[in-house]
Structure formats: structure tokens, C-alpha cells
């Protein structure tokens, strides 16, 4: 769902949808509505809602033991099969048959199961917008988890996803990976059709930077905490980094914010850690904090929250996995930390060099303006689609 802007996926979808509209494209959006992503279309900005053709249909993607068992006999991984819905397929068929599209973009691997159905109904070029490499997320999570049974399950899921993902990409006329890392992976694994890296862009008219009332000694993490990779990251940071750095700087505060926060985080009782939950205004929240923490251990693709944080001039400490897709310069426009000691050293450096916070934040903002402008990125995308 491209609205409301409650998580990185929704924000990325909004930027690409609004960007295409503003570039003069005639845009139709067909989207499954899940319990996690309910659309409030009445609050969609008028300049977008008045010109797109928007269709949504509720589907049930909840995970069940029976569903997981039945899926063992399916060729499609459970992660994918949950998004296959006959009514939604019929909606797609009806809309494709009633229109003459030039390009049909499938946003993420979750929509890929419908490619063969659509292929039979249209001469439009079919393009996969790859937000990440799904099986790498689960494979990386399998490597870092300590629970033996969970590790085995995640490896099984990753292998099934890999087989599906590397086959289904050949059913498209082109792919639009979100990072060069992802593009190189697909090419190295046999993809030889057209492709172009299209980063997640930033709409600077939406992001209003403010340097007023920034809380000193404030660290924060903002992300959807119903996403397992974010949970893994926060658990790792709280266990391996926070105790050491808080011992040295007891004036520090670590704010934990995000939608759909599990109760385990609401009940945290750790000195210096403040659980915020879902914030009403993410931009205002980011503006009033000092240092963004992104300790992702498993993931793929590009983190839209890092892009927005850079655009707002924040100094960010991230793992290499978290910063994928950003051509950063370490300790210049972003700080990289993969181990607990690296995080502690990075925070220690910033606490001892207050001027570095402003300088690195300024460099981050400049990088975002030069490389992540949504208007520029959408133009590159349209030029590629015209050639296709």
C-alpha cells in the first residue's frame, strides 16, 4: 500500500507512484490490502489520488500451521503462496483486459506469481521491481540465529525461495533492482535480460529539516518492529552494544520507535532505553533526535529510513548490510559498524567530537540531494522503460 506512510515499503511505493504521476504517466495501481497494510485512501494527497486509478482488494496472508503444512506439497514457497488469491487474480485479469497498458510493473517478489496470468492477456512489457533479494534475507537470518530448529527452518525457507526467485525473474521482460548489489547478484546467477538499478528516491518537498530542539545524547532506531530482521537487529544491539556504551555514557538515551511493536519491547526495563512505539510524525521524531542506529544483520535491498535520515541531515551508524544500496563514505557521510566494538567506537567517536555530528550529518544531506532525488530517479526509470 502506498498510503499511509507508516513503513519503508509504503514510503517507497508512494514515491514511485507519485513520481510517475508527476512525470506525466497515466498510472493504475492494483494492490492487495492486508491487515498489516490497511489503506486510508481519503488521506492520500489530492495531487496523487485525483489522477491515479486505484484498485484494492482485501486478502488474508496470515501464517497458519495448516497453511505451512499444505505448502510442503507446493512448488511455491509459503512466503509467496500466501499472496496468491483467486479474487485478486480475477481483479487483475479484468483490469488488464479493459485497458491497453504499455508497461506493467510488479512491485516485489510477492506479486510475481501473477506474471504468467498477465502475460496471456497483454502485449505490455512486464517488469519486476525487485525491492530486495528475498532469499538472502532469510539465509542471512539463518546464519545469525542460535536456535538450531529455527536455523534449519530458515535455511529450508531460504533454499526454496532461492529456487523460486532465480527462476521467476526470467518470466519478466526486465527487472529493476533497487541496488547495484542486487543487480550484480541476479546477473551472476544467470539473468541476461535488460535491467537497470533504480534506487529508492526521496521527495524533498515532503521532508522538512529542522535543527531546533535536537535532544543531546539521543540515539534512536525507527523501523517496523513486526519485521523479523528489525527484531533480530534490536535484540543484538541491546545485548551486545548498549550495556557497554551506556556504562561509559550514562547520559545517553536510546529511543526505540516503530509500528506494530511486539509486547516484549513495550515491556523493556533497560536503563537508558525508552520505548516509544509508533510515532505520529516520523519526520518530526527524526528531526528531534541526534544519532540514528541501524544494526541490521540480515536483510537485502535498500533501507528507505536511512535515505530519509540522510536527507534530514542525520548522522547514521549502520552495519554494511543495513547500508546496502548507499554508496557511502565511511566516517564522512555515514558510519559503518559490523561488530559490537565497531558500534561502541563509532558512538564514542561522536560523543568526543560533537562537531563531527554536524559535519557528517551535513555530508549525508548533500549526498542525498545529489544521489537520491526522486524526480531524477523517476526520469531515469522512465527513460529505461521507453527504451524497453
C-alpha positions in Angstrom: 0.0 0.0 0.0 1.4 3.4 -0.9 -0.5 5.1 1.9 -0.4 5.8 4.8 3.3 6.3 5.1 3.9 4.0 8.1 6.9 2.0 7.0 9.7 1.9 4.4 7.7 -0.3 2.0 4.8 2.1 1.9 7.1 5.1 1.6 9.0 3.6 -1.3 5.7 2.7 -3.1 4.3 6.2 -2.6 7.5 7.8 -4.0 7.4 5.7 -7.1 3.7 6.1 -7.6 3.6 9.9 -7.1 6.9 10.2 -9.1 5.3 8.5 -12.1 2.2 10.7 -11.8 4.2 13.9 -11.6 6.2 12.8 -14.6 3.0 12.7 -16.7 2.3 9.0 -16.7 -1.2 7.6 -16.7 -0.9 5.3 -13.6 -3.2 2.4 -12.5 -2.4 0.8 -9.1 -3.7 -2.7 -8.2 -2.8 -3.7 -4.7 -3.8 -6.4 -2.2 -4.9 -5.0 1.1 -3.6 -6.9 4.1 -4.3 -6.5 7.9 -0.8 -5.1 8.2 -1.3 -2.5 5.4 -4.8 -1.0 5.5 -5.2 1.8 3.1 -6.7 5.2 4.2 -7.3 6.5 0.7 -9.2 9.5 2.0 -5.9 10.9 3.3 -3.9 10.2 0.1 -2.6 13.5 -1.2 -5.1 15.0 -3.7 -2.5 15.6 -6.4 -2.0 11.8 -6.5 -5.4 10.4 -5.7 -7.1 12.6 -8.3 -5.1 11.2 -11.2 -4.3 7.5 -10.4 -6.7 4.7 -11.0 -6.6 2.8 -7.6 -7.9 -0.7 -7.0 -7.6 -2.6 -3.8 -8.9 -6.0 -2.6 -8.5 -7.4 0.9 -6.6 -10.7 1.0 -5.7 -12.9 4.0 -2.0 -13.6 4.3 -1.8 -14.7 8.0 0.5 -17.6 8.7 -1.1 -20.8 10.0 0.3 -24.2 10.9 -2.1 -25.9 8.4 -1.2 -23.5 5.7 2.5 -24.1 6.3 1.9 -27.9 6.2 -0.1 -27.9 3.0 2.6 -25.7 1.4 5.1 -28.5 1.8 3.4 -30.1 -1.2 3.6 -26.9 -3.3 6.2 -25.7 -5.7 5.9 -22.2 -4.4 7.4 -21.2 -1.0 4.9 -20.4 1.7 6.2 -16.8 1.8 5.0 -16.4 -1.8 1.9 -18.7 -1.8 0.2 -16.6 0.9 -0.2 -13.8 -1.6 -2.0 -16.0 -4.2 -5.7 -15.2 -4.1 -8.3 -16.1 -6.8 -10.4 -13.0 -6.3 -7.3 -10.8 -6.6 -6.2 -12.7 -9.7 -9.7 -12.0 -11.2 -9.4 -8.3 -10.4 -6.1 -8.2 -12.2 -7.4 -10.0 -15.2 -10.4 -7.7 -15.5 -8.3 -4.5 -15.3 -5.7 -5.7 -17.7 -8.3 -6.8 -20.2 -10.1 -3.5 -20.0 -7.0 -1.4 -20.6 -4.2 -1.0 -23.0 -1.1 -0.7 -20.8 2.4 -0.1 -22.2 4.2 -1.3 -19.1 3.1 -3.4 -16.1 5.4 -3.2 -13.1 5.2 -6.0 -10.5 6.3 -4.5 -7.2 8.3 -7.1 -5.3 8.6 -10.8 -5.5 5.2 -11.2 -3.7 3.4 -10.1 -6.9 5.5 -12.3 -9.2 3.0 -15.3 -9.1 0.7 -13.3 -11.3 3.2 -12.8 -14.1 2.1 -15.7 -16.3 -1.6 -14.9 -15.9 -0.9 -11.3 -17.1 1.3 -12.4 -19.9 -1.6 -14.2 -21.6 -3.7 -11.0 -21.6 -1.5 -8.2 -22.8 1.3 -7.2 -25.1 2.6 -4.8 -22.5 6.2 -5.2 -21.3 6.3 -6.9 -17.8 8.8 -5.6 -15.4 9.8 -6.8 -11.9 10.7 -4.1 -9.4 12.9 -6.0 -7.1 12.9 -4.3 -3.6 15.5 -6.9 -2.3 16.6 -10.4 -2.9 14.2 -12.2 -0.6 16.0 -15.5 -0.1 19.2 -13.7 1.1 17.3 -12.1 4.0 16.2 -15.5 5.3 19.6 -17.1 4.6 21.4 -14.3 6.5 19.0 -14.7 9.4 19.7 -18.5 9.4 23.4 -17.7 9.8 23.0 -15.5 12.8 20.2 -17.3 14.7 21.4 -19.6 17.6 18.2 -21.7 17.8 19.0 -25.0 16.0 15.4 -25.7 14.9 14.9 -22.1 13.8 18.1 -22.2 11.9 17.1 -25.4 10.0 13.7 -23.9 9.1 15.1 -20.6 7.9 17.7 -22.5 5.8 14.8 -24.6 4.3 12.8 -21.4 3.6 15.8 -19.6 2.1 16.6 -22.5 -0.3 13.0 -22.8 -1.5 12.8 -19.0 -2.0 16.1 -19.0 -3.9 15.0 -21.7 -6.3 11.7 -19.8 -7.0 13.3 -16.3 -7.2 16.1 -17.3 -9.6 13.5 -19.0 -11.9 10.7 -16.5 -11.9 12.9 -13.5 -12.8 13.3 -15.0 -16.3 9.5 -14.7 -16.8 9.8 -10.9 -17.0 11.0 -8.7 -19.8 13.2 -6.7 -17.5 14.0 -6.2 -13.8 14.5 -3.0 -11.8 16.7 -3.9 -8.8 16.8 -1.4 -6.1 20.6 -1.7 -5.5 23.7 -2.5 -7.6 24.5 -5.3 -5.2 21.2 -6.9 -6.1 21.6 -6.3 -9.8 25.1 -8.0 -9.7 23.7 -10.9 -7.9 21.0 -11.6 -10.5 23.5 -11.2 -13.4 26.0 -13.5 -11.7 23.2 -16.1 -11.3 22.3 -16.2 -15.0 19.9 -13.3 -15.6 20.8 -11.9 -19.1 17.8 -9.7 -20.0 17.5 -6.0 -19.6 17.8 -4.4 -16.2 18.6 -1.1 -14.5 19.3 -0.2 -10.9 16.6 2.2 -9.7 17.3 3.4 -6.1 14.6 4.3 -3.7 14.1 8.0 -4.2 13.4 10.8 -1.8 10.7 13.5 -2.2 12.4 16.5 -0.6 9.2 18.5 -0.7 7.9 16.1 1.9 11.0 16.2 4.2 11.3 19.4 6.1 14.6 19.5 8.0 14.7 21.2 11.4 17.7 21.8 13.7 15.6 23.2 16.5 15.3 21.4 19.9 17.5 18.4 19.0 17.9 16.3 22.1 21.6 15.9 23.0 23.0 12.4 23.7 19.9 10.8 21.9 20.2 7.7 19.8 17.2 6.2 18.0 16.0 3.3 15.9 12.9 3.8 13.7 11.5 0.8 11.8 8.7 -1.7 11.6 9.2 -4.0 14.5 6.9 -6.7 13.2 9.7 -7.4 10.7 11.9 -10.2 12.0 15.2 -8.6 10.7 14.5 -5.5 12.7 13.7 -7.6 15.8 17.0 -9.5 15.4 18.9 -6.2 15.0 17.4 -4.6 18.1 17.9 -7.7 20.2 21.6 -7.9 19.1 22.2 -4.2 19.8 20.6 -4.3 23.2 22.5 -7.3 24.2 25.9 -6.6 22.7 26.3 -2.9 22.4 24.0 -0.9 24.7 25.3 -2.2 28.1 28.9 -1.3 27.2 28.3 2.2 25.7 25.7 3.1 28.4 28.2 2.2 31.1 30.6 4.7 29.6 28.0 7.4 28.8 25.1 7.0 31.3 23.6 10.3 30.0 22.8 8.6 26.7 19.2 7.7 25.8 18.2 5.1 23.2 14.7 5.6 21.7 13.1 2.6 20.1 10.2 3.5 17.8 8.2 1.8 15.1 4.8 0.4 14.1 3.4 -2.9 15.2 5.8 -3.2 18.1 5.6 -6.6 19.9 4.8 -6.5 23.6 8.3 -7.7 24.5 9.7 -4.3 23.6 6.9 -2.4 25.2 7.8 -4.1 28.5 11.5 -3.4 28.3 13.1 -2.4 31.5 16.6 -1.4 30.5 18.3 1.7 31.9 18.5 4.4 29.2 16.3 2.6 26.8 13.0 4.4 26.0 10.2 2.6 24.2 8.2 5.0 22.0 6.1 2.6 19.9 4.5 4.0 16.7 5.1 7.7 16.2 2.5 10.1 14.7 5.1 12.1 12.8 8.2 10.2 11.8 9.9 13.2 10.3 9.5 15.3 13.4 10.7 12.4 15.5 13.9 12.0 13.4 14.5 15.8 13.4 14.5 15.9 17.2 16.9 13.1 17.8 20.7 13.1 17.3 22.0 9.7 16.0 20.3 7.0 14.0 21.2 3.4 14.8 20.6 0.7 12.1 22.2 -2.5 13.4 20.7 -4.9 10.7 22.4 -8.3 10.5 20.1 -9.9 7.9 18.5 -8.0 5.1 18.7 -7.1 1.4 17.8 -4.1 -0.7 17.8 -0.5 0.4 16.6 1.0 3.7 14.3 3.9 2.9 14.7 5.1 6.6 18.5 5.6 6.0 17.8 7.5 2.9 15.3 9.8 4.7 17.6 10.1 7.7 20.5 11.3 5.4 18.1 13.7 3.6 17.3 15.2 7.1 21.0 15.6 7.8 21.2 12.9 10.5 24.4 11.1 11.4 23.8 7.4 11.0 25.6 4.3 12.3 24.8 1.2 10.3 26.0 -2.2 9.5 27.2 -2.8 6.0 24.0 -4.9 5.5 21.8 -2.0 6.6 23.6 0.4 4.3 23.4 -1.7 1.2 22.5 0.4 -1.8 24.0 3.6 -0.4 27.4 4.5 -1.9 28.6 5.9 1.4 32.0 7.1 2.5 32.7 5.7 6.0 33.0 8.4 8.7 32.3 11.0 6.0 28.6 10.8 5.4 27.7 7.6 7.3 29.4 5.4 10.0 29.8 1.7 9.4 29.9 -0.8 12.3 29.5 -4.5 11.9 30.7 -5.7 15.3 29.8 -4.6 18.9 33.2 -2.9 19.3 32.7 -1.0 16.0 29.4 0.4 17.3 30.9 1.4 20.6 33.9 3.0 18.9 31.6 4.9 16.5 29.4 6.2 19.3 32.5 7.0 21.4 33.9 9.0 18.5 30.7 11.1 18.1 30.5 11.7 21.9 34.0 13.0 21.9 33.7 15.0 18.6 30.5 17.0 18.8 31.4 18.9 15.7 31.6 15.6 13.7 27.9 15.1 14.3 27.1 18.3 12.4 29.7 17.7 9.7 28.8 14.1 8.9 25.1 15.0 9.0 25.7 17.8 6.5 27.7 15.5 4.2 24.8 12.9 4.4 22.3 15.6 3.5 24.4 16.7 0.5 24.8 13.0 -0.6 21.0 12.5 -0.5 20.3 15.7 -2.5 22.8 14.7 -5.2 22.0 11.0 -5.4 18.5 10.2 -4.0 16.3 12.9 -5.6 13.1 11.1 -6.6 12.4 13.3 -9.7 15.8 12.4 -11.1 15.5 8.7 -10.3 12.0 8.5 -11.8 13.3 10.2 -15.0 16.0 7.5 -15.3 13.3 4.8 -14.8 11.0 6.3 -17.4 13.9 6.6 -19.9 14.7 2.9 -19.4 11.0 1.9 -19.8 10.8 3.9 -23.0 13.7 2.0 -24.4 12.2 -1.3 -23.3 
